[in-house]
Amino acid sequence: MVNASLDVDDFDTNQEGNIQISQEGFQKMCEPLLNKVKNTLNAALHNSNFNANQINKVLHVGGGSRMPMIKQLLRNMFPEAEHCIEEHPDEVVAIGAAYYAYSLPSNS
């Protein structure tokens, strides 16, 4: 969407009204967060001694992966990789957590 209207009481039930925001304004507000994501990915690549071109698959999970700017950031950072984008990225996180919990050793 180019422009959107947010209902304030969805975020704070003590207030009423609407906030108008443009896609450009939203992207400007998110820019510091995108830089943090990019820095975190670069640090992970550095710490693992991998280059971005050595990554052959990127799994987009979590609510943030729905954002076009996150998708574009990942495509720009990993242009050679296959990008796996699920219809319900939040469920993918829950499934991964369940698999991880199952793999933990039991104390009983």
DSSP file (Angstrom, degrees, kcal/mol; ACC not computed):
  #  RESIDUE AA STRUCTURE BP1 BP2  ACC     N-H-->O    O-->H-N    N-H-->O    O-->H-N    TCO  KAPPA ALPHA  PHI   PSI    X-CA   Y-CA   Z-CA
    1    1 A M              0   0    0      0, 0.0     3,-0.1     0, 0.0    22,-0.0   0.000 360.0 360.0 360.0 142.9    0.0    0.0    0.0
    2    2 A V        +     0   0    0      1,-0.3    21,-3.1    20,-0.1    22,-0.4   0.869 360.0  14.4 -79.0 -39.3    1.2    3.5   -0.7
    3    3 A N  E     -A   22   0A   0     19,-0.3     2,-0.3    20,-0.1    -1,-0.3  -0.970  69.2-176.9-135.5 150.8   -0.7    5.0    2.2
    4    4 A A  E     -A   21   0A   0     17,-2.7    17,-2.6    -2,-0.3     2,-0.5  -0.969  19.0-138.1-144.4 159.8   -2.4    3.5    5.2
    5    5 A S  E     -A   20   0A   0     -2,-0.3     2,-0.5    15,-0.2    15,-0.2  -0.983  16.4-157.8-120.7 128.8   -4.5    4.6    8.2
    6    6 A L  E     -A   19   0A   0     13,-2.9    13,-2.4    -2,-0.5     2,-0.7  -0.907  16.4-131.5-109.1 133.0   -3.8    3.1   11.6
    7    7 A D  E >   -A   18   0A   0     -2,-0.5     3,-1.7    11,-0.2     4,-0.4  -0.738  14.3-150.6 -83.0 116.7   -6.5    3.2   14.4
    8    8 A V  G >> S+     0   0    0      9,-2.7     4,-2.2    -2,-0.7     3,-2.2   0.858  91.3  62.3 -59.3 -39.3   -4.8    4.5   17.5
    9    9 A D  G 34 S+     0   0    0      8,-0.5    -1,-0.3     1,-0.3     7,-0.1   0.623  89.4  70.2 -69.9  -8.1   -7.0    2.6   19.9
   10   10 A D  G <4 S+     0   0    0     -3,-1.7    -1,-0.3     1,-0.1    -2,-0.2   0.756 114.2  28.2 -69.8 -23.8   -5.7   -0.7   18.4
   11   11 A F  T <4 S+     0   0    0     -3,-2.2     2,-0.3    -4,-0.4    -2,-0.2   0.710 137.2  22.4-106.9 -29.9   -2.4    0.2   20.2
   12   12 A D    ><  -     0   0    0     -4,-2.2     3,-1.9     3,-0.2    -1,-0.3  -0.881  60.2-163.6-144.2 105.4   -3.6    2.3   23.1
   13   13 A T  T 3  S+     0   0    0     -2,-0.3    -4,-0.1     1,-0.3    -1,-0.1   0.615  88.2  66.6 -68.6 -10.7   -7.2    1.8   24.3
   14   14 A N  T 3  S+     0   0    0      2,-0.0     2,-0.3    -5,-0.0    -1,-0.3   0.524 100.7  56.2 -85.0  -5.8   -7.0    5.1   26.2
   15   15 A Q    <   -     0   0    0     -3,-1.9     2,-0.3    -7,-0.1    -3,-0.2  -0.907  65.6-157.9-128.1 154.6   -6.7    7.1   23.0
   16   16 A E        +     0   0    0     -2,-0.3     2,-0.2    -8,-0.1    -3,-0.0  -0.884  40.5  71.2-126.2 159.9   -8.8    7.5   19.9
   17   17 A G        -     0   0    0     -2,-0.3    -9,-2.7     2,-0.0    -8,-0.5  -0.691  64.8 -85.5 129.7 179.8   -8.1    8.6   16.4
   18   18 A N  E     -A    7   0A   0    -11,-0.2     2,-0.5    -2,-0.2   -11,-0.2  -0.930  21.5-149.2-126.0 149.7   -6.3    7.6   13.3
   19   19 A I  E     -A    6   0A   0    -13,-2.4   -13,-2.9    -2,-0.3     2,-0.4  -0.984  12.7-148.0-117.8 127.6   -2.7    8.0   12.1
   20   20 A Q  E     +A    5   0A   0     -2,-0.5     2,-0.4   -15,-0.2   -15,-0.2  -0.797  22.8 174.8 -92.8 134.7   -2.0    8.4    8.4
   21   21 A I  E     -A    4   0A   0    -17,-2.6   -17,-2.7    -2,-0.4     2,-0.2  -1.000  20.2-142.6-142.5 141.5    1.3    7.0    7.2
   22   22 A S  E  >  -A    3   0A   0     -2,-0.4     4,-2.5   -19,-0.2   -19,-0.3  -0.603  27.9-116.0 -96.1 161.3    2.8    6.6    3.8
   23   23 A Q  H  > S+     0   0    0    -21,-3.1     4,-2.4    -2,-0.2     5,-0.2   0.905 118.8  51.7 -61.2 -40.7    4.9    3.7    2.7
   24   24 A E  H  > S+     0   0    0    -22,-0.4     4,-2.1     2,-0.2    -1,-0.2   0.912 109.8  48.6 -63.0 -43.3    7.9    6.0    2.3
   25   25 A G  H  > S+     0   0    0      2,-0.2     4,-2.1     1,-0.2    -2,-0.2   0.903 111.5  50.1 -63.2 -41.7    7.4    7.4    5.9
   26   26 A F  H  X S+     0   0    0     -4,-2.5     4,-1.9     1,-0.2    -2,-0.2   0.911 109.8  50.6 -63.2 -42.5    7.2    3.8    7.2
   27   27 A Q  H  X S+     0   0    0     -4,-2.4     4,-0.9     1,-0.2    -1,-0.2   0.885 109.0  51.5 -63.8 -38.4   10.4    2.8    5.4
   28   28 A K  H  < S+     0   0    0     -4,-2.1     3,-0.5     1,-0.2    -1,-0.2   0.902 110.2  49.1 -64.7 -40.2   12.2    5.9    6.8
   29   29 A M  H  < S+     0   0    0     -4,-2.1     4,-0.3     1,-0.2    -1,-0.2   0.848 114.0  46.6 -66.4 -32.8   11.1    4.9   10.4
   30   30 A C  H  X S+     0   0    0     -4,-1.9     4,-2.5     1,-0.2     3,-0.5   0.582  85.1  94.7 -85.5 -10.7   12.2    1.3    9.8
   31   31 A E  H  X S+     0   0    0     -4,-0.9     4,-2.3    -3,-0.5    -1,-0.2   0.872  83.2  50.3 -53.7 -44.8   15.6    2.2    8.3
   32   32 A P  H  > S+     0   0    0      0, 0.0     4,-1.7     0, 0.0    -1,-0.2   0.889 112.4  48.6 -61.9 -35.8   17.5    2.0   11.6
   33   33 A L  H  > S+     0   0    0     -3,-0.5     4,-2.3    -4,-0.3    -2,-0.2   0.896 109.3  52.0 -69.4 -39.2   16.0   -1.5   12.3
   34   34 A L  H  X S+     0   0    0     -4,-2.5     4,-2.7     1,-0.2    -1,-0.2   0.893 107.9  52.5 -62.6 -39.0   16.9   -2.6    8.7
   35   35 A N  H  X S+     0   0    0     -4,-2.3     4,-2.7    -5,-0.2    -1,-0.2   0.886 108.1  51.0 -64.0 -37.5   20.5   -1.5    9.4
   36   36 A K  H  X S+     0   0    0     -4,-1.7     4,-2.5     2,-0.2    -2,-0.2   0.911 110.5  48.9 -64.7 -41.6   20.5   -3.6   12.6
   37   37 A V  H  X S+     0   0    0     -4,-2.3     4,-2.5     2,-0.2    -2,-0.2   0.941 112.9  47.3 -61.9 -46.9   19.2   -6.6   10.7
   38   38 A K  H  X S+     0   0    0     -4,-2.7     4,-2.6     1,-0.2    -2,-0.2   0.913 112.7  48.9 -62.3 -43.4   21.9   -6.1    8.0
   39   39 A N  H  X S+     0   0    0     -4,-2.7     4,-2.3     2,-0.2    -1,-0.2   0.885 110.9  50.8 -63.8 -38.6   24.6   -5.7   10.6
   40   40 A T  H  X S+     0   0    0     -4,-2.5     4,-2.3     2,-0.2    -2,-0.2   0.913 111.5  47.5 -65.0 -43.0   23.5   -8.8   12.4
   41   41 A L  H  X S+     0   0    0     -4,-2.5     4,-2.4     2,-0.2    -2,-0.2   0.915 112.2  49.6 -64.5 -42.8   23.5  -10.8    9.2
   42   42 A N  H  X S+     0   0    0     -4,-2.6     4,-2.5     1,-0.2    -2,-0.2   0.896 111.2  49.5 -63.1 -39.5   27.0   -9.5    8.2
   43   43 A A  H  X S+     0   0    0     -4,-2.3     4,-3.0     2,-0.2    -2,-0.2   0.900 110.2  50.7 -65.3 -40.7   28.3  -10.4   11.7
   44   44 A A  H  X S+     0   0    0     -4,-2.3     4,-1.6     2,-0.2     6,-0.2   0.908 111.6  47.9 -63.9 -41.4   26.8  -13.9   11.5
   45   45 A L  H  X>S+     0   0    0     -4,-2.4     5,-2.1     2,-0.2     4,-0.6   0.931 113.9  47.1 -63.2 -45.1   28.5  -14.4    8.1
   46   46 A H  H ><5S+     0   0    0     -4,-2.5     3,-1.1     1,-0.2    -2,-0.2   0.934 112.5  48.6 -62.2 -47.2   31.8  -13.0    9.4
   47   47 A N  H 3<5S+     0   0    0     -4,-3.0    -1,-0.2     1,-0.3    -2,-0.2   0.788 114.1  46.5 -65.4 -27.9   31.7  -15.2   12.6
   48   48 A S  H 3<5S-     0   0    0     -4,-1.6    -1,-0.3    -5,-0.2    -2,-0.2   0.476 108.0-124.3 -92.6  -2.3   30.9  -18.3   10.5
   49   49 A N  T <<5 +     0   0    0     -3,-1.1     2,-0.3    -4,-0.6    -3,-0.2   0.824  67.3 132.9  59.6  33.3   33.6  -17.6    7.9
   50   50 A F      < -     0   0    0     -5,-2.1     2,-0.3    -6,-0.2    -1,-0.2  -0.821  50.3-140.1-107.8 152.6   31.0  -17.8    5.2
   51   51 A N    >   -     0   0    0     -2,-0.3     3,-2.1    -3,-0.1     4,-0.4  -0.796  28.5-113.6-102.0 155.1   30.5  -15.3    2.3
   52   52 A A  G >  S+     0   0    0     -2,-0.3     3,-1.4     1,-0.3    28,-0.1   0.844 116.8  59.7 -57.3 -34.1   27.0  -14.4    1.2
   53   53 A N  G 3  S+     0   0    0      1,-0.3    -1,-0.3    27,-0.1    25,-0.1   0.589  96.3  62.7 -74.2  -7.1   27.5  -16.1   -2.1
   54   54 A Q  G <  S+     0   0    0     -3,-2.1     2,-0.6    27,-0.0    -1,-0.3   0.545  81.7  93.7 -89.4  -8.6   28.1  -19.4   -0.3
   55   55 A I    <   +     0   0    0     -3,-1.4    25,-0.1    -4,-0.4     3,-0.1  -0.750  49.6 177.7 -86.3 121.2   24.6  -19.4    1.1
   56   56 A N        +     0   0    0     -2,-0.6    26,-2.4     1,-0.2     2,-0.3   0.550  63.2  34.6-104.5  -7.4   22.4  -21.4   -1.2
   57   57 A K  E     -b   82   0B   0     24,-0.3     2,-0.5     2,-0.0    -1,-0.2  -0.977  56.6-169.0-149.5 134.1   19.0  -21.2    0.7
   58   58 A V  E     -b   83   0B   0     24,-3.0    26,-3.0    -2,-0.3     2,-0.7  -0.986  12.0-154.1-124.0 121.0   17.4  -18.5    2.8
   59   59 A L  E     -b   84   0B   0     -2,-0.5     2,-0.8    24,-0.2    26,-0.2  -0.854   8.6-148.4 -97.6 117.0   14.3  -19.4    4.8
   60   60 A H  E     +b   85   0B   0     24,-2.8    26,-0.8    -2,-0.7     2,-0.3  -0.766  32.9 160.6 -86.7 111.3   12.0  -16.4    5.4
   61   61 A V        +     0   0    0     -2,-0.8     4,-0.2    24,-0.1    29,-0.2  -0.902  27.6  39.5-131.5 159.9   10.4  -16.9    8.8
   62   62 A G  S >  S-     0   0    0     27,-1.8     3,-1.3    -2,-0.3     4,-0.2   0.068  93.1 -72.1  86.3 161.1    8.6  -14.8   11.4
   63   63 A G  G >  S+     0   0    0      1,-0.3     3,-1.8     2,-0.2     4,-0.3   0.830 125.7  62.7 -59.8 -35.8    6.3  -11.9   11.0
   64   64 A G  G >  S+     0   0    0      1,-0.3     3,-1.6     2,-0.2     6,-0.3   0.763  88.4  71.1 -63.3 -24.1    8.9   -9.5    9.9
   65   65 A S  G <  S+     0   0    0     -3,-1.3    -1,-0.3     1,-0.3    -2,-0.2   0.598  85.5  68.5 -71.8  -7.3    9.6  -11.6    6.8
   66   66 A R  G <  S+     0   0    0     -3,-1.8    -1,-0.3    -4,-0.2    -2,-0.2   0.713  78.2  99.1 -76.8 -20.4    6.2  -10.4    5.5
   67   67 A M  S X> S-     0   0    0     -3,-1.6     4,-2.2    -4,-0.3     3,-0.8  -0.508  73.1-141.0 -74.0 127.4    7.6   -6.9    5.0
   68   68 A P  H 3> S+     0   0    0      0, 0.0     4,-2.6     0, 0.0     5,-0.2   0.848 101.9  57.3 -55.1 -35.2    8.7   -6.2    1.4
   69   69 A M  H 3> S+     0   0    0      2,-0.2     4,-2.0     1,-0.2     5,-0.1   0.842 107.4  47.2 -68.7 -31.3   11.7   -4.3    2.7
   70   70 A I  H <> S+     0   0    0     -3,-0.8     4,-2.5    -6,-0.3     5,-0.2   0.921 111.8  50.4 -71.3 -45.1   12.9   -7.3    4.6
   71   71 A K  H  X S+     0   0    0     -4,-2.2     4,-2.2     1,-0.2    -2,-0.2   0.916 112.9  46.6 -57.2 -44.0   12.4   -9.6    1.6
   72   72 A Q  H  X S+     0   0    0     -4,-2.6     4,-2.6     2,-0.2    -1,-0.2   0.898 109.7  53.4 -67.7 -40.6   14.3   -7.1   -0.6
   73   73 A L  H  X S+     0   0    0     -4,-2.0     4,-2.4     1,-0.2    -2,-0.2   0.934 111.7  45.7 -58.2 -46.6   17.2   -6.8    1.9
   74   74 A L  H  X S+     0   0    0     -4,-2.5     4,-2.3     1,-0.2    -2,-0.2   0.889 112.6  50.1 -66.1 -39.4   17.5  -10.6    2.0
   75   75 A R  H  < S+     0   0    0     -4,-2.2    -1,-0.2    -5,-0.2    -2,-0.2   0.887 112.7  47.6 -65.7 -37.4   17.4  -10.8   -1.8
   76   76 A N  H  < S+     0   0    0     -4,-2.6    -2,-0.2     1,-0.2    -1,-0.2   0.892 115.5  44.0 -69.4 -39.2   20.0   -8.1   -2.1
   77   77 A M  H  < S+     0   0    0     -4,-2.4    -2,-0.2     1,-0.3    -1,-0.2   0.836 127.5  29.1 -75.0 -32.3   22.3   -9.7    0.5
   78   78 A F    ><  +     0   0    0     -4,-2.3     3,-0.9    -5,-0.2    -1,-0.3  -0.561  69.0 156.6-127.4  66.7   21.9  -13.3   -0.9
   79   79 A P  T 3  S+     0   0    0      0, 0.0    -1,-0.1     0, 0.0    -2,-0.1   0.769  75.8  49.5 -68.0 -25.2   21.2  -12.9   -4.6
   80   80 A E  T 3  S+     0   0    0     -3,-0.1     2,-0.1   -28,-0.1   -27,-0.1   0.620  94.4  96.8 -86.7 -13.2   22.4  -16.4   -5.5
   81   81 A A  S <  S-     0   0    0     -3,-0.9     2,-0.5    -6,-0.1   -24,-0.3  -0.379  79.2-114.7 -81.8 153.2   20.3  -18.2   -2.8
   82   82 A E  E     -b   57   0B   0    -26,-2.4   -24,-3.0    -2,-0.1     2,-0.7  -0.745  31.7-142.8 -78.4 130.6   17.0  -19.8   -3.2
   83   83 A H  E     -b   58   0B   0     -2,-0.5     2,-0.7   -26,-0.2   -24,-0.2  -0.882   9.8-159.3-104.0 114.9   14.5  -17.8   -1.1
   84   84 A C  E     -b   59   0B   0    -26,-3.0   -24,-2.8    -2,-0.7     2,-0.6  -0.835  12.6-178.8 -97.0 113.0   11.9  -20.0    0.6
   85   85 A I  E     -b   60   0B   0     -2,-0.7     2,-0.2   -26,-0.2   -24,-0.1  -0.946  10.7-155.6-119.5 113.0    8.9  -17.9    1.6
   86   86 A E        -     0   0    0    -26,-0.8     6,-0.0    -2,-0.6    -2,-0.0  -0.487  22.4-126.3 -85.8 156.2    6.1  -19.7    3.4
   87   87 A E  S    S+     0   0    0      1,-0.3    -1,-0.1    -2,-0.2    -2,-0.0   0.847 108.8  33.8 -68.3 -33.8    2.5  -18.5    3.4
   88   88 A H    >>  +     0   0    0      1,-0.1     4,-1.2     2,-0.0     3,-0.7  -0.736  68.9 173.9-123.8  81.1    2.4  -18.5    7.2
   89   89 A P  H 3> S+     0   0    0      0, 0.0   -27,-1.8     0, 0.0     4,-1.2   0.755  76.7  59.9 -64.9 -24.3    5.9  -17.5    8.4
   90   90 A D  H 3> S+     0   0    0      1,-0.2     4,-1.8     2,-0.2     5,-0.1   0.880 102.2  53.2 -69.3 -36.3    4.9  -17.4   12.1
   91   91 A E  H <> S+     0   0    0     -3,-0.7     4,-2.6     1,-0.2    -1,-0.2   0.847 102.1  59.0 -65.9 -33.1    3.9  -21.0   12.0
   92   92 A V  H  X S+     0   0    0     -4,-1.2     4,-2.4     1,-0.2    -1,-0.2   0.894 104.8  50.3 -62.8 -39.4    7.3  -21.9   10.7
   93   93 A V  H  X S+     0   0    0     -4,-1.2     4,-2.4     2,-0.2    -1,-0.2   0.928 111.3  48.2 -62.9 -45.3    8.9  -20.4   13.8
   94   94 A A  H  X S+     0   0    0     -4,-1.8     4,-2.1     2,-0.2    -2,-0.2   0.893 111.8  49.1 -64.3 -40.3    6.6  -22.4   16.0
   95   95 A I  H  X S+     0   0    0     -4,-2.6     4,-2.5     2,-0.2    -1,-0.2   0.919 111.2  49.9 -65.4 -43.4    7.3  -25.6   14.2
   96   96 A G  H  X S+     0   0    0     -4,-2.4     4,-2.4     1,-0.2    -2,-0.2   0.903 110.5  50.0 -61.3 -41.5   11.0  -25.0   14.4
   97   97 A A  H  X S+     0   0    0     -4,-2.4     4,-2.7     2,-0.2    -1,-0.2   0.888 110.0  50.9 -64.5 -38.7   10.8  -24.3   18.1
   98   98 A A  H  X S+     0   0    0     -4,-2.1     4,-2.3     2,-0.2    -2,-0.2   0.918 110.8  48.0 -65.2 -43.7    8.8  -27.6   18.6
   99   99 A Y  H  X S+     0   0    0     -4,-2.5     4,-1.5     2,-0.2    -2,-0.2   0.913 113.1  48.7 -62.2 -41.8   11.4  -29.6   16.7
  100  100 A Y  H  X S+     0   0    0     -4,-2.4     4,-0.8     2,-0.2     3,-0.3   0.933 111.0  49.4 -64.3 -45.7   14.2  -28.0   18.7
  101  101 A A  H >< S+     0   0    0     -4,-2.7     3,-0.8     1,-0.2    -1,-0.2   0.893 109.3  53.2 -60.5 -39.8   12.4  -28.7   22.0
  102  102 A Y  H 3< S+     0   0    0     -4,-2.3    -1,-0.2     1,-0.2    -2,-0.2   0.840 106.4  53.3 -64.3 -32.0   11.9  -32.3   20.9
  103  103 A S  H 3< S+     0   0    0     -4,-1.5    -1,-0.2    -3,-0.3    -2,-0.2   0.644  86.0 102.9 -80.9 -13.1   15.6  -32.7   20.3
  104  104 A L  S << S-     0   0    0     -4,-0.8     2,-0.1    -3,-0.8    -3,-0.0  -0.423  83.6-103.8 -69.5 143.0   16.6  -31.4   23.8
  105  105 A P        -     0   0    0      0, 0.0     2,-0.3     0, 0.0    -1,-0.1  -0.400  33.8-128.5 -67.1 143.2   17.6  -34.1   26.2
  106  106 A S        -     0   0    0      1,-0.1    -4,-0.0    -2,-0.1    -3,-0.0  -0.716   5.2-150.2 -93.5 143.1   15.1  -35.0   28.8
  107  107 A N              0   0    0     -2,-0.3    -1,-0.1     1,-0.2     0, 0.0   0.444 360.0 360.0 -88.4  -1.0   16.0  -35.1   32.5
  108  108 A S              0   0    0      0, 0.0    -1,-0.2     0, 0.0    -2,-0.0   0.445 360.0 360.0 -98.9 360.0   13.4  -37.8   33.3
